[in-house]
Amino acid sequence: MIERIRAHAKEAVERENIEDPSALSSVLRLPMNGVQLKEDYVLFAHFELLKRLLADNVDKIRFCFDHDSGIRAACLATFVEEIKAERADATCTSLSRMD
């Protein structure tokens, strides 16, 4: 499993645009029925909801995420004021710690 995680992280870093999700294919495609929400919108909505639920109810919020640039961007953009005021921390894990 660690090797699969490393391979996925390596593939993401090697993309020309790290923010661009994997290309669509016969396996990965848009849904035949219904809608598909853009990943960025879902991530930002998730962190906005966390902010509403947590910001006024806890003393400190700590985020720890992997190499997913979308999650990192959504978290930092949403909680920027809390991070500046030291009411929130955000860190990125290193795959080397999994050895």
JOMONOR-V207195 format. One record per pair of residues at least 24 apart in sequence whose C-alpha atoms are under 10 Angstrom apart, sorted by sequence separation. I is the first residue (numbers start at 1). J is the second residue. D is the distance in Angstrom with one decimal. If there is no record, write none. Layout:
I;J;D / I;J;D
This chain:
47;71;8.8 / 51;75;9.5 / 55;79;9.0 / 68;92;9.3 / 46;71;9.6 / 50;75;9.6 / 61;86;9.2 / 62;87;8.7 / 63;88;7.7 / 64;89;8.3 / 65;90;7.8 / 66;91;8.7 / 67;92;7.0 / 44;70;8.9 / 48;74;8.8 / 60;86;7.9 / 61;87;6.4 / 62;88;5.6 / 63;89;6.0 / 64;90;5.8 / 65;91;6.5 / 66;92;5.6 / 67;93;7.5 / 43;70;7.2 / 44;71;8.2 / 47;74;6.7 / 48;75;8.7 / 51;78;7.6 / 55;82;8.1 / 59;86;10.0 / 60;87;4.9 / 61;88;4.5 / 62;89;4.7 / 63;90;4.6 / 64;91;4.8 / 65;92;5.0 / 66;93;5.3 / 67;94;8.1 / 43;71;6.3 / 46;74;8.6 / 47;75;6.0 / 50;78;9.4 / 51;79;7.3 / 59;87;6.7 / 60;88;5.4 / 61;89;6.3 / 62;90;5.9 / 63;91;6.2 / 64;92;5.6 / 65;93;6.0 / 66;94;7.2 / 67;95;8.8 / 41;70;10.0 / 42;71;9.9 / 43;72;9.5 / 44;73;8.6 / 45;74;8.7 / 46;75;9.1 / 47;76;9.3 / 48;77;9.8 / 49;78;9.9 / 50;79;9.7 / 58;87;9.0 / 59;88;8.7 / 60;89;7.8 / 61;90;8.5 / 62;91;8.1 / 63;92;8.4 / 64;93;6.5 / 65;94;9.3 / 66;95;8.1 / 40;70;6.6 / 43;73;9.0 / 44;74;5.1 / 47;77;9.1 / 48;78;6.4 / 58;88;10.0 / 39;70;8.2 / 40;71;8.4 / 43;74;6.1 / 44;75;7.5 / 47;78;6.4 / 48;79;8.6 / 51;82;9.5 / 39;71;9.7 / 42;74;9.5 / 43;75;8.3 / 46;78;9.8 / 47;79;8.1 / 55;87;8.5 / 40;73;9.2 / 41;74;9.1 / 44;77;8.5 / 45;78;9.4 / 55;88;8.9 / 40;74;7.7 / 44;78;7.3 / 19;68;8.9 / 20;69;9.8 / 21;70;9.6 / 18;68;9.1 / 19;69;6.6 / 20;70;9.5 / 18;69;7.4 / 19;70;6.8 / 18;70;9.3 / 13;67;8.9 / 19;73;9.8 / 12;67;8.6 / 13;68;9.8 / 12;68;8.4 / 13;69;9.8 / 9;66;9.0 / 10;67;9.7 / 12;69;9.2 / 9;67;6.6 / 8;67;9.6 / 9;68;8.2 / 5;67;10.0 / 9;95;8.9 / 6;95;7.1 / 5;95;8.2 / 6;96;9.3 / 3;95;9.9 / 2;95;8.2 / 2;96;9.8 / 2;98;7.4 / 2;99;8.3
